Amino acid sequence: MNKHHKRYVVTGLLSAVILTPLAVQSGRAATTTEPVAEQADITNWIANTPEQISANMSRQNINLGDLNGTRYVVQWGDTLSQISAVTHISVAKLAYDN
């Protein structure tokens, strides 16, 4: 194998190593049916207010007076800071617990 041929082989292999994950990712995106939340348009995203989060918690039968061991299913628009405002649990603790 001559010097130029080796260079082409190495270049081809490196290109394959670099480009294959990108091609697989693109192929996956085109063929995978993702949940609606994954496809949502985040350009129109607006954070929920503490009142909205409190209402969401009510719908999930969460007693704000006794949160010990309670699990809240986060909703589109919820932020840790707003959940913290409603529950009086620090953002750091919410992040750590989750």
Buried (B, 14 or more C-beta within 10 A) or exposed (E): EEEEEEEEEEEEEEEEEEEEEEEEEEEEEEEEEEEEEEEEEEEEEEEBEBEBBBBBBEEEEBEEEEBEEEEBEBBEBBEBEBBBBBBEBEBEEBEEEE
